[in-house]
């Protein structure tokens, strides 16, 4: 038997490595192709990732780990281990693009609803919070056909527009 705190730490380490992997690929794309073209490729990848996650969980696999993915804090919102790395590495925009996994995976599973962020620690909030809301025809069209589909999560879309103009 492994103590829970050791198991949580092992998940934390893998989660941190996932964040570094995302940032490495995303930074390479943006550096190579510029922000607009790089972002389109990142969004295309996140869309495929969302479909893969939706299919994976639909086939009976667990979506997220129960322990170690979120840092629990007494009296404060939990912190996402992925988000902590994105903030520490100074990559909020690339981190926000990763966070689009949430609406992508929910819309891939059921196009009539999406999980969006109402708060996001990468964008400066104390923690993350989410809401499941109905999708619009525009949301479904943006995700299905669009290269720039970040509009499906209004908080992330607004942040990226402010940062990138």
N, C-alpha and C positions, 0 to 999 in steps of 0.2 A: 504494500500500500504506500502510495505517495501522499504526503500531507497536502491538504488543499492549497495552502499558500505556495508550495513548491509547484504544484500543477498550474496554478494561476500564473505564476511567474513564467513558466514555459510557454503558455499561450501568449502572454504579453510579449515575449521575445519574438515569437513567430509573427505576431501582429505588427510589431515594429519593423521587422524585415519586409513584410508586405508593403508597409508605407514607404520604405526606402526603395523598394522595387518600383512602385508606382511613380515616385518622384524621379527616379533615374530614367525610366522610359519617357515620362512626360517632359522632363527637362531636355532630354536629347532631342525629342521631336520639335519642341519650341525653339531650341538653339539652332537646329538644322534648317527648319522651314519657316521660322518667324512665328509670332504669336497667333495670327489668324489661321494659317494653314496647320500649324502644330495643334492648335486647339481643336480644329475639325477632326484631325486624326485621333486625338485623345477622346473626343466625344464619340467617334465611331467605335473605338475600342470599348468605351464604357457601356455603350449600347449593347455590344456583343456580350460583354461581361454580365450585364443585367439579364439578358436572355439565358445565358449559361447558368447563372445563379437560380433564376426562376425554374428552369428545367431540372436542375440538380435537386432543389428542395421539393419540387413536385414529384420527383421519383423516390422520395422518402428520406433523402439525406437532410441532416440538420443544417439550418441556415447559418447561424452564428454560434460560437462557443458560449456556454452558460457562464463560464468563469474566465477571468483574465482579460477579456476584451475591453471591459469598462473598469476604470479605477473608481472604486466606491469611496466616497468622502462623506463623513458625518456632517449632516446639516447643509450640504452643498450638492449641486448636480454632479452626477457621475461624469468622468472624463473618458473620452474615447482614446484608446491607445494609438490608433491611426492618427487622429487629430493632433495629439500631443507631439508626434514626430513632425507632422506638417508645420506646426507652429514653431517648433524648435529649429527646424531647417529653414525657416523664413520663406516658406512657399505657400502662402494662403490661397493664391489663385489656382495653382496646380492641385492643392489639397481640396479646394472647393469642387474642382472637376471630378475628383474621386468620389466626393459625396453624392454625386448624381447617380451613383449606383442605387440609391434608395428609391427614387421614382422610377428608374429604369427597370429594376427587378420587379417592382410591384405592378407596373404597367405591362410588363412582359407576361406576368402571371394572370392578370385581369385588366384588360385595357380600359375598364370603366372606372378604375380608381388608381390613385397614386399616393405614395408616402412622401411628404414634403417636409422640409425643415422649417420650424417656427423659430428656432434658435440654432446657432451653429458655432461651436467653440473656435473653429478655424477662422471664422469671420469676426471674432472678438467677443462673442458671448461667453458667459461663465460656464456654459455647458451646452449640450445639444438637446433639443426637444423636437418632436415630430407630430404630424397630424396626417391622418388618412382622409383624403378628400376625393370627391368625384372628378373625373377628367372631363375636359371639354373636347369638342371635335378638333379644335386647334391643337390641344395637347397631343392627342392621338396622331394627328397629321405630322406635327413637329417631330415626334419621336420616330414615327414610321418612315418619314420621307426626308426630314431635314438634316442638314449637316450641323446647324446651330440649334440644338434642341434644349439648351439649358433653361429656356423659358418655362419648362414644365415645373421647375422649382423656383417660385418667385423670389425667395430670399437669396438664393445663389445667383440667379439672373441679375437681380438688382445690384448685388455686390460686384459682380464682374463688370457690369456696365459702368459703375462708378469708378472702378479701378482702371478700366481699360478705355473708357469713353465711348 
